[in-house]
Amino acid sequence: MVQVVGARVLTCGAVLLGVVLGVSACTPDPAPTPTPSSAVVQPGRPGEGATTVAPEDYTAAPEEDSWNEADAAFVTGMIEHHLQALEIAALAPDRAGSDAVRSFAERVTAAQGPEVHGLAAWLQARDLAVPEGAQGAGGTGPRTPEGAGSEHGAHGDGVAGMLSDEQLAALESANGAEFDRLFLEGMIQHHEGALAMTDVVLVEGQDLFANEIAAETASGQGGEIERMRDLLADL
């Protein structure tokens, strides 16, 4: 009788032990605590891909329509730059000896004339001074605010790549192959100055419009420099 009871007790103990072990075996391990990511995806500027940076190095995208001094200096300087390019291009029809040079000058006029108005409108929308001459580019355009002057340099002072008065006078007095040479050399200098300006604003600026103009200028004028070098080598 004792043995039977003992067997029953033993059996019940074994069942209880099995139940405990079974529950233990079926209980899932606790989920690991997620580890916060130590990297942030930083969107690139126009034409650039995104990069991964440390959280402390992340620079949030600027608010819409935000701009800074680098943007204003670039837009103002680019108007001055375009105005002189239009002045140089206007000499080509009567003085160039090469059809290729005349065609290039026509493309400069067609592209940069309208762009002056977009740049001037950007300044006006922010109550910034518009350089003199913007009104005449392409026939119409914004005026310089009365009594206002550009703090970034009048008539192109300090703008990279601008031709000197002496260079302009030499162009005005040249004809044929001599004009073609001076035109191409001067316009290459001019374009290289524009590329230097884009390098600055793409790093220091934050306005979307200014950055888009800079990216387009870097792409377009970089290719035009190579074209002009080819034309210069063929003279």
Number of C-alpha atoms within 10 A of each C-alpha: 6 7 8 9 10 11 12 12 12 12 12 12 12 12 12 12 11 12 12 11 11 11 10 10 10 8 8 8 7 6 6 6 6 6 6 6 8 10 14 15 12 18 15 11 16 13 9 8 9 11 11 13 14 12 13 9 11 14 11 8 11 11 10 9 10 11 17 12 13 19 24 23 19 25 27 27 26 27 27 24 24 24 24 20 22 20 13 20 21 16 20 25 15 10 21 21 17 17 12 13 23 20 13 18 23 16 13 17 21 13 12 19 23 16 18 27 20 17 23 24 18 18 20 16 8 11 10 19 21 25 27 19 17 24 17 15 21 16 9 12 18 21 17 20 15 7 6 12 15 18 12 19 15 15 18 22 12 11 23 19 20 25 20 12 9 9 13 18 11 15 21 16 11 17 18 13 14 16 22 25 22 19 28 21 15 21 23 21 16 22 24 19 18 25 20 14 23 24 14 15 24 22 11 14 21 22 20 19 16 22 22 16 20 25 19 15 18 19 12 13 17 16 12 15 19 12 14 20 13 12 16 16 8 7 10
